Amino acid sequence: MESKEERIRKRAYALWEEDGSMEGCDDEYWRKARELVEEELLREQNEGAV
């Protein structure tokens, strides 16, 4: 199972690639990826609790 940080790293990289690989925006991609992954983890946790 992937760690949270690994999921964020992969998502940030994917977002960066989708956006044309713009330089100098890594903090923004990391922030957005962290938000998305945290939402996914919360959703997964809630689905498992049902």
C-alpha positions in Angstrom: 0.0 0.0 0.0 1.3 3.5 -0.9 2.0 6.0 1.8 0.1 9.2 1.8 3.2 11.1 0.8 3.8 8.8 -2.2 0.2 9.3 -3.4 0.6 13.1 -3.1 3.9 13.0 -5.0 2.4 10.9 -7.8 -0.7 13.1 -8.0 1.4 16.4 -8.0 3.6 15.0 -10.8 0.5 14.0 -12.8 -1.1 17.5 -12.3 2.2 19.1 -13.3 2.4 17.0 -16.5 -1.3 17.7 -17.4 -0.6 21.4 -17.0 2.3 21.4 -19.5 5.2 20.8 -17.1 5.4 24.5 -16.1 8.5 25.3 -14.0 8.4 27.1 -10.7 4.9 26.0 -9.7 5.8 23.0 -7.6 4.4 24.3 -4.4 1.0 24.9 -6.0 0.9 21.4 -7.5 1.9 19.8 -4.2 -0.8 21.8 -2.3 -3.5 20.8 -4.8 -2.4 17.2 -4.9 -2.4 17.1 -1.0 -6.0 18.4 -1.0 -7.1 15.8 -3.5 -5.4 12.9 -1.8 -6.7 13.9 1.6 -10.2 14.0 0.2 -9.7 10.6 -1.4 -8.4 9.1 1.9 -11.3 10.5 3.8 -13.8 9.1 1.3 -12.0 5.7 1.4 -12.1 5.8 5.2 -15.8 6.7 5.2 -16.6 3.9 2.7 -14.8 1.4 4.9 -16.8 2.5 8.0 -20.2 1.9 6.4 
